[in-house]
Amino acid sequence: MTAWGLAWRTIARSPARSVLAVAGVTVIGALLFNMLLLSRGLLVSFRDLLDNAGYDIRVIAAQGSMAHRPPIADATSLAEAIARLPEVESIALVRTDLGQVSAPGENAAWTPIELIGMTDSKGGGWTIVKGSPLPTGPSAGEPPVVVNTTLASMLHLEPGSRLRLRLTSAGSASALPLVTVRVIGVGGFAFEASGDLNVATTMAGFAVAHGTPADRQAEMVLVASRPGAAAPALAAIARLRPDVRVLSNDQVMAQFNENAFSYFRQISAVLSSMTLAFAFLLIATLLTMSVNQRLGEVAALRALGFPRRRIAANLLWESALLVGIGGTAAIPVGGVLAIILDRILRQMPGVPARLHFFVFEPRTVVLHAALLALTGAVAALYPIWLATRLPIAATLRREILS
Amino acid sequence: MPAGAVTALGDVDIRVDAHDYVAITGPSGCGKSTLLHILGCVDQPTAGSLVFEGRDVSTLKESDRSRIRLTRIGFVFQRFFLLPMLTAWENIELPQAEAGAAKPARRDRTRELLDYVGLAGRRDHRPSQLSGGEMQRVAIARALANRPALLLADEPTGELDEETGAQIASLFDRVHGDGTAIVVVTHNPAVAARAGRHLAMKSGRVITS
């Protein structure tokens, strides 16, 4: 009989204890799996959001960051210069401001919104679910807008609906005009948070809302480089203007990774260590108890000539079986738990609704298995030492006398 | 408070030949089991030497002593120490597998031994489904699995009633008759009487031989 077979029989010999042990490893393994998913989930999900926006380079003012973006002076000229670069496929200008909207009518309530002005009709981050996208060229009459689904649902907006819009920039609200805009589409915004109310319009529409002619400013220039030309495009754009920062998606990720996401990574690292410590203690305790209960058997096997390595192999297999079964069961349990936790965390204010905290990756399963296997092996060390180093004659004598 | 050193055995010089049947008797604590464990390469004497089949065991590594125990020495214990999760068949087959015997050879030998100890019909029973006498017979079969030159038994009838003990003693006679040397530690005069040699021990010494 192989060491594996003997270990299996040993585990099956005490079904209640084995079931409890496997259940314990399953719960601990599920938590570990969750922590591992969390450790990279935001990074993977945010990277996915960035990549799916259709742009791989972002240009902001030199003194700004991705979270706080002061306007870039004469962004229009910069955008034109970038667009002329051979490494660049397309560009878009982005501006944002805070405002309020209401349905037409004297007594309608005002609803706070974020207004986004873009030169790109596809928005680099929203998907039209109803109506049409923003026009690429000039449009006559009332500025066209695309509203997000939450706002559309709240104000019962459909393509063709009209809205009153006024910006609420600090200190200048009274000077800003009240404009009527025309809803031409309803869309899902990639970076919108749960409960966010977004309105997107053209840059011309944005200027109308400001009550000024287009002022050639923008907060950000989005750039899509040609395939394989991201690095040269990045370098070429950086050479154009010294007063801007040019960030690749990797650099944007690094910026978020150092700041916003690092908390989750640290929490994940601490909790992962704790769960591994629990797994170690659980397995070590159970195996030690198991060995202590059958010291006589072990001593007899040793007296019969079974070498130490065989005794060690049996215990290692016992540990592997407990960890293997529990760890495998932990994947689906952890998966369900991750879905529930993800749903809760995504309700946090300011978090893009399409951003996930827990993202499944095959490498997480491999890492999970490797960590549990290592923990199982380390946890088996003391029981193995106990079983292989026991004094055979004294143990047999003690067992006879007991 | 630390206990003082105890000399379990002193001035013991015995020789067991290939076809010997030796019974060791004496009061509890006189060193019978210690002597048996030293003879079985389980314990190491603090002084003196043990020579087994011409090799000085005290100079061997633990792994070599394990190999000798596995292939050349059989052990029978008072409490049987069968693995409770294995059947009678599996308990007998286990040492053979450990010794590296091929599966067909193991199968034949296990069947032969179950017949030998009269338990062919109980091959798939676990220890918990066997009586004390049956468990001891399985333990004897296990001890004989790798055709040892020496069979050591420590109070093999200690847990059995008189009649069952007599059956086990008869089985030892048969094993000895088939050419295996036996050293048995016993309190049972009936078992001791069957041995060809009788060592009486007291306070760690052999007083009559």
Boltz contact constraints between the chains, C-beta under 6 A:
constraints:
  - contact:
      token1: [A, 1]
      token2: [B, 94]
      max_distance: 6.0
  - contact:
      token1: [A, 1]
      token2: [B, 97]
      max_distance: 6.0
  - contact:
      token1: [A, 9]
      token2: [B, 85]
      max_distance: 6.0
  - contact:
      token1: [A, 13]
      token2: [B, 85]
      max_distance: 6.0
  - contact:
      token1: [A, 296]
      token2: [B, 81]
      max_distance: 6.0
  - contact:
      token1: [A, 297]
      token2: [B, 81]
      max_distance: 6.0
  - contact:
      token1: [A, 300]
      token2: [B, 77]
      max_distance: 6.0
  - contact:
      token1: [A, 300]
      token2: [B, 81]
      max_distance: 6.0
  - contact:
      token1: [A, 303]
      token2: [B, 42]
      max_distance: 6.0
  - contact:
      token1: [A, 303]
      token2: [B, 75]
      max_distance: 6.0
  - contact:
      token1: [A, 304]
      token2: [B, 75]
      max_distance: 6.0
  - contact:
      token1: [A, 304]
      token2: [B, 95]
      max_distance: 6.0
  - contact:
      token1: [A, 305]
      token2: [B, 66]
      max_distance: 6.0
  - contact:
      token1: [A, 305]
      token2: [B, 69]
      max_distance: 6.0
  - contact:
      token1: [A, 305]
      token2: [B, 70]
      max_distance: 6.0
  - contact:
      token1: [A, 306]
      token2: [B, 98]
      max_distance: 6.0
  - contact:
      token1: [A, 307]
      token2: [B, 63]
      max_distance: 6.0
  - contact:
      token1: [A, 307]
      token2: [B, 66]
      max_distance: 6.0
  - contact:
      token1: [A, 392]
      token2: [B, 42]
      max_distance: 6.0
  - contact:
      token1: [A, 393]
      token2: [B, 37]
      max_distance: 6.0
  - contact:
      token1: [A, 393]
      token2: [B, 42]
      max_distance: 6.0
  - contact:
      token1: [A, 393]
      token2: [B, 43]
      max_distance: 6.0
  - contact:
      token1: [A, 400]
      token2: [B, 78]
      max_distance: 6.0
